[in-house]
Each structure stands twice: as structure tokens, then as C-alpha cells.
Amino acid sequence: MEYRQLGRSGLKVSVLTMGTMTFGGKGAFAKVGDVSLDEVRRLIDIVADAGVNLIDTANIYSAGRSEEMIGEAMPIRKPGMLIATKARFPMGSGPNDRGSSRWHLIAECEASLRRLRTDVIDLYQLHQWDGLTPLEETMEALDTLVRSGKVRYVGCSNFSGWHMMKAMEVARRDGRVPFVSEQIHYTLQAREAEYELLPIAADQGLGVLVWSPLAGGLLSGKHRRDKSAPDGTRQVSGWTEPPVRDENALWDIVDELVSIGEAHGVSAAQIALAWELQRPTVTSLIVGGRTEAQFRDNLACVEVQLSDEERARLDKVSQPPLLYPYWHQSWTANDRFNAADLVLHKPYLKG
């Protein structure tokens, strides 16, 4: 297992993170999975034995049950194991039971600590943007949690580029603890993060944690052109993340993944994950599943080495168009690009 620095922090995390959205099976999350407590214990043992040192969850997953199951399965931390969780979404019916206010974040952090049966959360992340709470209040609340010893590092998830930069500037201006990471959706099927989020990671020194790197299983090889989705998958159960805007393009990507996987004697899923681990700024991929077989297959991706030709094939079949102002920058500003600019622009430049 390889370990990478989480942004500019001193923390090293494994290139694969254990995802836990399938734990609990309550409410809408039952569509994703309903892994039992005994199986959770076994899966944590499997990923820990493989060298994974980060488990990612959120208070909203099955209304807290995912966090509870982690705490029940691991009442005493495995040596070196890190825990990340998130808050922002509704956890009750009251007017203050959502968002990124001081009231909500501190209350939810304390609730997560109880459910996880731990004294400290290693990475506490804002799960989504809150446009109503002043960022000064939000960043002060996160700073308070760090300085009180309840949280070690803070990050954000699902922020746009300007949201992230505004939050970082507020933290710096007011002497608050800044984000060390962003958790984003980024796959061969959805490369929008390359426009702003990955260049920001390079420029600001942020770690990048990728959620659903197999696009909810769409890149696993189980879903193929002109074939019904297999029984038991998220798509059959009605889970709609991520959106598919160009189905033909998706199947072109899957065809390449299957072809390259067959050449290596591994699954299409392992090829998709191996491609992503080699992308600029990516720190760790959050891999999950409903079964031991799915976790073991995902873990094996760290052994896959793609050739330059194979990476080029995947790049070509999935590369998005340059939107404005990026096409204009690529045409007229490429003489003065810096390293962060090139995270997006390098594949589009000729010569």
C-alpha cells in the first residue's frame, strides 16, 4: 500500500480509503447497501490488513448508523487507523438541525464522537456548501473544534471552486485553521473536477479524496451497452448518483476499461481505479462495497500498472471539452501557465 501526504499537512493516508455508505441500510441509504455489523467487523479487518489507514463516513449515512457501526466494530482503534466524517446535512426536523452554523457543527461533531466511540476525529469535513451561514462563523467553529482537541484536521466536500477559495481566504485572514483537503466526485465518466477543483488542489496544497471513483458501480464492468443493469446494483434500486449525461460516451469508456482489464487479467473496476490513482493531485480513492469480494477486488487495484498507451486510450475516450474561459486561456495564455494551470491544460496543448 502506498501512502501520500494529505495536502500540506504532516498526515499520510493510504491511497485507498474505506468507504462506509453501505453500512446501516436505513432510509434512502438502503438503496446503496445494508452491510451487517458482523460483516463490518470483517471488512475493517480486511482493509486494515491490506494497509488501508483511513475510514471515511458521515453523520448522514443511514441517519448515524454508519458511524455507530464503525464504533461498535472498532471500540478500540486499530493501531494507526484514522477516521474521517462529515456534517452539514439535516440530522433532525428543527430549523437548526442542518447547515454549517456554529450551533450545528459543534453539536454534530459531539454526536459523531459518541457514535464513533472515539475521543477525536482525524478529519472533519463540511459535507456540502451552506450559503446562508457566514463563512467567518463556519471557519471559527471548525477552528474551535481543532483547538479543543475534538478534531485534528478539517476539509470540505462538494464545494465549487469559488466556495473553496473564499473559505480558505477567510480562514487565512482570521487566523483560523484552513482546509487540508477536498473530497470530490471525479471519475473517468465525470472529469469536471479538472476545470477548477484539481488546479485549486495543486495551487492551495490541498489533498484530494475521491468519492465514488467507480461512478456508483457504472465503471465496474458489470454494466454494459444494451444490457440490463444486474440485480442488486444501485441503479436497479433507484440510486441516481452520479447522473449520466451521455450514455454512449459512458459505454465507450466501459468498453475500453473491459478491454484493458482483459489484457491484464483483472476487472474493469481495477483499471478505472488504477487510472485515477495516477491523476495529478489525487491523494486517495474512497472505495466501498456491499461484499467482501467487492472490497478485495478494489484493493487489488494498487498492483495494476497501466502503460502509457493504455492511459492514453482512457484519456482520449473520456476527455471533456474545454469550456470557456479555459479554451480561450489554452489558446492565448499558455505562454505563462504555471503548474496548477497545467493540471487542466497540459493534455490540450500541442507540441
C-alpha positions in Angstrom: 0.0 0.0 0.0 1.3 3.4 -0.9 0.8 6.4 1.4 0.6 10.0 0.3 0.7 13.3 2.2 -2.7 14.8 2.8 -2.2 18.2 1.3 0.3 20.4 3.1 -0.4 18.6 6.4 2.0 16.2 8.0 -0.6 13.4 7.8 0.0 10.5 5.5 -3.0 8.5 4.2 -3.3 5.3 2.2 -4.1 5.7 -1.5 -7.2 3.8 -0.8 -9.7 4.8 1.8 -12.5 2.6 3.2 -15.9 4.0 2.3 -18.8 3.2 4.5 -22.0 4.5 2.9 -23.2 0.8 2.6 -23.2 0.4 6.3 -26.5 0.6 8.1 -29.1 0.3 5.4 -31.5 2.9 6.8 -33.8 5.2 4.8 -32.7 6.1 1.3 -29.2 4.6 2.0 -30.8 1.1 2.0 -30.6 1.5 -1.8 -26.8 1.6 -1.6 -26.3 -1.3 0.8 -27.2 -2.9 4.2 -24.0 -4.4 5.4 -24.4 -6.2 8.8 -22.3 -5.5 11.9 -20.5 -8.8 11.7 -19.6 -8.1 8.1 -18.5 -4.5 9.0 -16.1 -6.1 11.5 -14.7 -8.4 8.9 -14.4 -5.7 6.2 -12.5 -3.4 8.6 -10.1 -6.3 9.3 -9.6 -6.9 5.6 -8.8 -3.3 4.6 -6.6 -2.8 7.7 -4.6 -6.0 6.8 -4.2 -4.6 3.2 -2.7 -1.4 4.7 -5.6 1.0 4.4 -5.3 3.5 7.3 -8.3 5.8 6.7 -12.0 5.1 7.1 -14.5 7.7 5.8 -18.1 8.1 6.9 -20.6 10.8 7.5 -23.3 11.6 10.1 -26.0 11.5 7.4 -25.2 7.9 6.3 -28.2 5.9 7.5 -29.0 8.7 10.0 -25.9 8.0 12.0 -26.0 4.2 11.9 -22.8 4.0 9.7 -20.9 5.9 12.4 -22.4 3.7 15.1 -21.4 0.5 13.3 -17.8 1.7 13.0 -17.8 2.5 16.7 -19.3 -0.9 17.6 -17.0 -2.8 15.3 -13.9 -0.9 16.4 -14.4 0.3 20.0 -10.6 0.4 20.3 -8.9 1.9 17.3 -6.7 -0.4 15.3 -3.1 1.0 15.5 -2.6 3.8 13.1 -6.2 3.8 11.8 -7.7 7.2 11.0 -11.3 8.2 10.9 -12.9 10.9 8.8 -16.5 12.0 9.0 -18.7 14.8 7.7 -21.5 17.1 8.7 -23.9 19.7 7.1 -27.0 17.8 6.0 -30.2 17.5 8.1 -30.0 15.4 11.2 -33.4 16.4 12.6 -36.5 18.4 11.9 -35.6 21.6 13.7 -34.6 24.8 11.9 -31.0 24.5 13.3 -30.6 20.8 12.6 -28.8 21.4 9.3 -26.1 23.6 7.7 -22.7 24.8 8.8 -23.6 27.1 11.7 -21.5 27.0 14.9 -24.5 25.5 16.7 -25.0 22.7 14.2 -21.3 21.8 13.6 -20.3 21.6 17.2 -23.4 19.6 18.2 -22.9 17.2 15.3 -19.2 16.8 16.0 -20.0 15.8 19.6 -22.7 13.4 18.4 -20.3 11.8 15.9 -17.7 11.3 18.6 -20.3 9.5 20.7 -21.4 7.3 17.8 -17.8 6.5 16.7 -16.8 5.8 20.3 -13.7 7.9 20.0 -12.2 11.0 21.6 -11.0 12.6 18.4 -12.0 12.8 14.7 -8.9 12.8 12.5 -10.5 14.6 9.5 -13.8 16.6 9.9 -15.3 17.7 6.7 -18.0 20.1 5.6 -20.2 17.8 3.6 -21.7 20.5 1.3 -21.8 24.2 0.9 -24.0 26.4 3.1 -24.7 29.7 1.5 -26.7 31.1 4.5 -24.2 30.8 7.3 -21.3 33.4 7.2 -18.0 31.7 6.4 -16.5 33.6 9.4 -18.8 31.6 11.7 -18.2 28.3 10.0 -14.4 28.5 9.9 -14.4 29.7 13.5 -16.5 26.7 14.6 -14.1 24.3 12.8 -11.1 26.1 14.4 -12.7 25.8 17.8 -13.1 22.0 17.3 -9.5 21.6 16.3 -8.2 23.7 19.2 -10.4 21.9 21.7 -8.8 18.6 20.6 -12.0 17.1 19.2 -10.8 17.3 15.6 -7.3 17.1 14.1 -7.8 18.3 10.6 -10.6 19.9 8.6 -11.7 19.7 5.0 -14.6 20.3 2.7 -16.6 18.2 0.3 -18.7 19.1 -2.8 -17.7 22.7 -2.8 -17.3 24.7 -6.0 -14.0 26.4 -6.8 -15.1 29.8 -5.6 -16.7 28.4 -2.4 -13.4 26.7 -1.6 -11.2 29.7 -2.3 -13.5 32.1 -0.3 -13.4 29.7 2.7 -9.6 29.4 2.5 -9.2 33.2 2.4 -11.5 33.7 5.4 -9.5 31.2 7.4 -6.2 32.8 6.5 -7.4 36.3 7.1 -8.8 35.5 10.5 -6.0 33.2 11.6 -8.2 30.1 11.6 -7.2 26.5 10.8 -7.6 26.1 7.0 -8.8 23.1 5.0 -6.2 20.4 4.3 -8.3 18.5 1.8 -11.3 18.5 -0.5 -13.5 15.4 -1.0 -14.9 15.4 -4.6 -16.5 13.2 -7.2 -14.1 12.5 -10.0 -14.1 9.6 -12.4 -13.4 8.6 -16.0 -17.1 9.2 -16.5 -17.2 12.6 -14.8 -14.0 14.7 -15.2 -15.5 18.1 -14.4 -13.2 18.5 -11.4 -10.3 19.1 -13.8 -11.7 22.5 -14.7 -11.2 24.1 -11.2 -11.1 21.7 -8.3 -7.9 19.8 -9.2 -6.0 23.0 -10.2 -7.1 24.5 -6.8 -5.7 21.5 -5.0 -2.4 22.0 -6.7 -2.3 25.7 -6.1 -3.5 25.6 -2.5 -1.8 22.5 -1.4 -5.0 20.5 -0.7 -5.3 16.8 -0.6 -7.9 15.2 -2.8 -10.1 12.4 -1.6 -12.4 11.0 -4.3 -15.8 9.6 -3.5 -17.5 7.0 -5.7 -14.4 6.6 -8.0 -16.3 3.9 -9.9 -19.3 6.2 -10.6 -21.6 4.2 -8.4 -20.5 1.0 -10.0 -21.1 2.2 -13.6 -17.4 1.7 -14.3 -17.1 -1.7 -12.7 -17.7 -3.7 -15.9 -20.9 -5.1 -14.6 -22.9 -2.5 -16.6 -22.6 -2.8 -20.4 -24.1 -1.3 -23.5 -27.5 -2.7 -24.4 -27.7 -4.8 -21.3 -30.0 -4.5 -18.3 -28.3 -3.5 -15.0 -27.6 -6.5 -12.8 -29.9 -7.2 -9.9 -28.8 -5.8 -6.6 -27.0 -2.8 -8.1 -27.6 0.8 -7.0 -29.1 1.6 -10.4 -31.8 -1.1 -10.1 -32.7 0.0 -6.6 -33.2 3.6 -7.7 -30.0 5.4 -6.6 -29.4 8.2 -9.0 -25.8 9.3 -8.3 -23.9 10.1 -10.4 -26.0 11.5 -13.3 -25.3 10.1 -16.8 -25.5 12.9 -19.3 -24.1 11.0 -22.3 -24.9 7.3 -22.2 -23.0 6.5 -25.4 -19.9 8.1 -24.0 -20.2 6.1 -20.8 -20.3 2.8 -22.7 -17.3 3.8 -24.9 -15.4 4.3 -21.6 -16.6 1.0 -20.2 -15.6 -0.8 -23.4 -12.1 0.4 -23.1 -11.9 -0.5 -19.4 -13.1 -4.0 -20.1 -10.6 -4.4 -23.0 -7.7 -3.2 -21.0 -8.8 -5.3 -18.0 -8.9 -8.4 -20.1 -5.4 -7.7 -21.3 -4.2 -7.5 -17.6 -6.4 -10.4 -16.4 -8.2 -8.1 -13.9 -11.6 -6.4 -13.6 -12.6 -3.2 -15.4 -13.0 -1.7 -11.9 -9.3 -2.2 -11.1 -8.3 -0.5 -14.4 -10.6 2.5 -13.6 -9.1 2.9 -10.1 -5.5 2.5 -11.4 -6.1 5.2 -13.9 -7.4 7.6 -11.3 -4.6 6.9 -8.8 -2.2 8.3 -11.4 -4.1 11.5 -12.0 -2.5 14.8 -10.8 -3.3 15.9 -7.2 -5.3 12.7 -6.3 -4.4 11.6 -2.8 -6.8 8.7 -2.0 -9.8 6.9 -3.6 -12.7 6.1 -1.3 -13.7 2.6 -2.2 -16.7 0.8 -0.8 -19.0 -2.1 -1.5 -21.6 -4.4 -0.2 -19.5 -7.6 -0.2 -16.0 -8.9 0.7 -15.4 -9.7 -2.9 -16.0 -6.1 -4.0 -13.6 -4.7 -1.4 -10.9 -7.3 -2.2 -11.2 -6.5 -5.9 -10.9 -2.8 -5.3 -8.0 -3.3 -3.0 -6.1 -5.2 -5.7 -6.0 -2.1 -8.0 -2.8 -0.9 -6.3 -1.0 -3.8 -8.0 -2.1 -2.7 -11.5 0.4 -0.8 -13.6 -1.0 0.9 -16.8 1.2 1.5 -19.8 1.5 4.9 -21.3 -0.5 3.6 -24.3 -3.3 2.3 -22.0 -3.5 5.6 -20.1 -3.7 7.5 -23.4 -6.6 5.3 -24.6 -8.5 6.1 -21.4 -7.7 9.7 -21.6 -8.8 10.0 -25.2 -12.2 8.2 -24.7 -13.1 10.3 -21.6 -11.5 13.7 -22.1 -14.1 16.5 -21.7 -14.2 19.6 -23.9 -12.6 22.8 -22.8 -15.3 25.2 -21.6 -15.0 29.0 -21.5 -12.8 30.6 -20.3 -10.5 27.6 -20.5 -10.4 27.2 -24.3 -9.5 30.9 -24.5 -6.8 30.5 -21.9 -5.4 27.5 -23.7 -5.2 29.4 -27.0 -3.9 32.7 -25.7 -2.3 32.4 -22.2 -0.3 29.1 -22.5 3.0 31.0 -22.7 2.6 31.9 -19.0 0.9 28.8 -17.4 2.1 27.7 -14.0 2.0 24.1 -12.6 -1.6 24.5 -11.4 -2.8 25.7 -14.8 -1.2 22.7 -16.4 -3.2 20.3 -14.3 -6.1 21.1 -16.6 -4.4 22.4 -19.8 -1.5 20.1 -20.4 -3.4 17.4 -22.3 -4.9 20.1 -24.6 -1.6 21.8 -25.6 0.0 20.8 -28.8 3.7 20.1 -29.0 
